[in-house]
């Protein structure tokens, strides 16, 4: 069971690996969610103010159709899954302070014990991370698109190949009473991953919360 959990975690974290090199992403010129405008329930808003990281992962399986172009054009009915996700947290320092470390992806090997190597290609907006952790059966290499977040704004992202191909999302960063509010969403629909909806929800939500908690802590935010 422990080995199976490691495999599932590996796949869920690695869905952006092996992405193409020709899709640089830049922040969209649009309004971003502030803490007051974010679509949070009253209880969720209170939890964030209390210093908690909150997240929601909703996965649903259904019958869907896909179009095959080769060798002959045809429509096939297959098992599909839909994934909707959000995470929110309030860093206890200003965005200017928090992003001094959070935006330096190339230094994550210095900040986080489980990151063995890290680098960032500014031109392509690509992050490289090599991760080793006891819960994983093998070391991982993550290579994905992420613009450098330097100030409040909305930053779109997507995964262009591999597991959860065509996943799209946004990271909203805003100031709130001299603190920095982070709100991120992701949406995906595609062929069934082979994992139950419950497992998919559990691991995606759990790993996201752990990651944000660690990043907030090392950047001088929440304990």
C-alpha positions, -999 to +999 in steps of 0.1 A: +000+000+000+029+024+008+044+017-025+011+023-043+007+056-025+042+066-036+034+058-072+002+078-072+019+108-056+047+106-082+022+107-110+001+135-095+031+157-089+047+149-122+018+157-145+037+187-160+070+168-168+084+167-203+065+198-214+074+215-247+099+243-248+081+267-270+052+279-249+064+308-228+037+321-204+034+357-193+010+373-168-024+382-183-034+418-183-067+414-164-082+420-130-071+395-103-089+382-073-083+401-041-090+385-008-124+402-006-134+393-042-122+357-042-151+332-044-147+318-009-174+307+016-176+325+049-161+296+067-132+293+042-125+331+044-123+328+082-100+298+080-076+317+057-076+347+080-067+323+109-036+312+090-049+279+075-043+268+039-075+256+023-080+236-008-107+219-028-103+191-053-133+177-071-129+148-095-157+132-115-157+103-139-181+101-169-186+087-203-172+110-231-163+110-267-130+117-284-122+122-321-094+102-337-080+117-369-057+088-378-054+062-393-091+069-401-113+097-387-136+082-361-153+090-328-147+068-298-166+067-265-143+064-235-141+068-198-133+104-189-125+124-158-130+160-149-108+178-123-116+211-107-092+225-080-085+256-060-061+265-031-059+296-010-036+309+017-026+342+033+011+348+038+017+367+070+041+392+053+037+416+024+039+403-012+071+422-017+087+404+012+072+370+005+081+369-032+117+376-025+121+339-019+090+324-034+098+337-069+134+324-069+126+289-082+162+283-090+170+285-052+145+260-041+173+234-036+185+257-008+151+262+008+135+228+007+153+196+019+135+174-006+147+194-036+181+181-047+185+204-077+166+234-091+170+259-120+149+284-140+150+293-177+136+329-178+132+330-216+110+300-217+095+305-182+105+269-173+112+256-139+134+225-134+133+206-100+148+173-091+130+159-060+138+131-037+116+121-008+111+090+013+074+087+003+084+084-034+097+051-048+121+069-072+136+104-076+116+128-097+124+154-123+098+182-128+100+205-158+071+229-163+060+263-173+057+290-146+063+327-151+083+344-124+059+360-100+074+393-090+043+413-079+006+411-074-013+400-105-028+370-122-005+344-137-020+318-161-004+284-165-010+252-184+004+217-190+009+210-226+017+173-227+017+142-205-005+134-175-034+159-173-025+173-207-042+206-214-048+214-177-052+252-173-051+274-143-043+307-128-024+320-098-038+352-083-015+372-060-028+403-041-021+424-010-044+422+020-037+444+051+000+442+046-002+404+040+000+385+007-030+365-005-025+336-029-054+320-047-049+294-074-073+274-096-069+246-121-093+228-144-089+197-166-110+173-186-096+142-204-092+105-206-096+086-173-063+086-154-069+051-141-072+064-105-104+065-086-120+099-082-116+096-044-078+089-046-073+116-072-090+142-049-072+131-018-037+132-031-040+163-052-055+183-023-031+169+003+001+175-017-010+210-027-016+220+010+018+205+021+036+224-007+020+258+001+026+253+039+063+246+033+068+275+009+051+299+032+072+288+061+106+291+043+097+325+030+090+339+065+053+335+065+031+311+084+045+287+110 
